[in-house]
Amino acid sequence: MRQTVKDFAATHRIQKIGFDRWNATQLAVDLELEEGMAVHPVGMGYKDMSPACKEFERLILGGLVRHGGDPVLTWCMDNIVVTADPAGNIKPDKSKATERIDAAVATIVAISAMINDRDENGPSVYEERGLV
């Protein structure tokens, strides 16, 4: 996986890599310390997922999300079920999904990294032109 990320980074301008902090900690440490890449841990609970889910919804409703008709992301988005806690926080619920939702969750994790970057460095280019 590390080599795959390095190969991708050789041809793309990666700003930050979001990752599920539960199972990817060693990879994230390797990417950050040995490859010099910025990483952002994301929990899969309401606290971490809700802001990114709400931002994703805002981007979709604003017509700012373009994914070129990617069939896997389209399929995963069709399968996703979102649940809310009593405080109104939302997150994808894998247990209620009809099929796989990995690409949708990966998109939400990336948005979490984008939000974190915006908090650290000001507005992102994606806020003006949308996700491509």
C-alpha positions in Angstrom: 0.0 0.0 0.0 2.8 2.4 0.9 4.4 2.0 -2.6 1.0 2.5 -4.2 0.6 5.8 -2.4 4.1 6.9 -3.3 3.5 6.0 -7.0 0.2 8.0 -6.9 2.0 11.0 -5.2 4.6 11.0 -8.0 1.9 12.0 -10.5 -0.6 13.9 -8.4 -0.3 16.9 -6.0 -1.4 15.3 -2.7 -2.0 17.9 0.0 -3.0 15.5 2.8 -4.0 11.9 3.3 -7.0 11.0 5.4 -7.0 7.6 7.0 -9.1 5.4 9.3 -7.2 5.7 12.5 -8.3 2.3 13.6 -6.4 0.1 11.1 -4.0 2.3 9.2 -1.8 3.9 11.9 1.5 2.2 10.9 1.0 3.1 7.3 0.2 6.7 8.2 3.3 6.9 10.5 5.5 5.5 7.6 4.0 8.0 5.1 4.4 11.0 7.5 7.8 10.2 9.0 9.6 8.4 6.1 7.9 9.9 3.1 7.2 13.4 4.4 3.5 13.3 3.6 0.8 15.1 5.6 -1.7 12.7 7.1 -5.0 13.2 8.9 -6.5 10.5 11.2 -10.3 10.1 11.0 -12.4 8.1 13.4 -15.5 6.3 12.0 -17.8 7.6 14.8 -20.2 10.5 14.8 -17.6 13.0 16.2 -15.2 12.7 13.3 -17.6 11.8 10.5 -20.4 14.2 11.0 -18.7 17.4 10.0 -17.3 15.8 6.8 -20.7 14.2 6.0 -22.5 17.5 6.3 -19.8 19.2 4.2 -20.2 16.5 1.5 -23.9 17.0 1.5 -23.4 20.8 1.2 -21.0 20.3 -1.8 -23.4 17.8 -3.5 -26.5 20.1 -3.1 -24.4 23.0 -4.3 -23.5 21.1 -7.5 -19.8 21.2 -6.5 -19.1 17.5 -6.7 -18.0 16.0 -10.0 -16.7 12.5 -10.2 -16.7 11.9 -13.9 -19.4 9.2 -13.6 -17.1 6.9 -11.7 -19.1 3.7 -11.6 -17.7 2.5 -8.2 -18.4 5.7 -6.4 -21.8 5.9 -7.9 -22.6 2.4 -6.8 -21.3 3.0 -3.3 -23.3 6.2 -3.0 -26.4 4.3 -4.0 -25.7 1.8 -1.2 -25.0 4.2 1.6 -27.3 4.7 4.6 -26.7 7.6 6.9 -27.8 7.4 10.6 -28.0 10.2 13.1 -27.5 10.4 16.8 -29.8 12.3 19.2 -27.6 15.5 18.8 -28.0 15.5 15.0 -24.6 14.2 14.1 -24.6 12.0 11.1 -22.4 9.2 9.7 -22.6 6.3 7.2 -23.8 3.1 8.7 -22.1 0.1 7.2 -24.4 -2.3 9.1 -27.5 -0.8 7.3 -25.9 -0.4 3.8 -27.3 -2.6 1.1 -23.9 -3.4 -0.4 -20.3 -2.0 -0.2 -19.8 1.7 0.6 -16.0 2.0 0.8 -15.6 4.6 -2.0 -18.2 6.8 -0.4 -16.6 6.5 3.0 -13.2 7.2 1.5 -14.6 10.4 -0.1 -15.9 11.5 3.3 -12.5 10.8 4.9 -10.9 12.9 2.2 -13.3 15.7 2.9 -12.5 15.4 6.6 -8.8 16.0 5.7 -9.8 18.9 3.5 -11.8 20.5 6.4 -8.8 20.0 8.7 -6.5 21.6 6.2 -8.9 24.5 5.8 -9.0 25.0 9.6 -5.2 25.1 9.6 -4.5 27.0 6.4 -7.7 28.9 5.4 -10.2 28.1 2.6 -9.5 25.3 0.2 -9.5 25.5 -3.6 -12.3 22.9 -3.5 -14.6 25.3 -1.8 -14.6 27.4 -5.0 -14.3 24.9 -7.8 -15.7 21.8 -6.1 -14.3 18.3 -6.1 -13.1 17.0 -9.5 
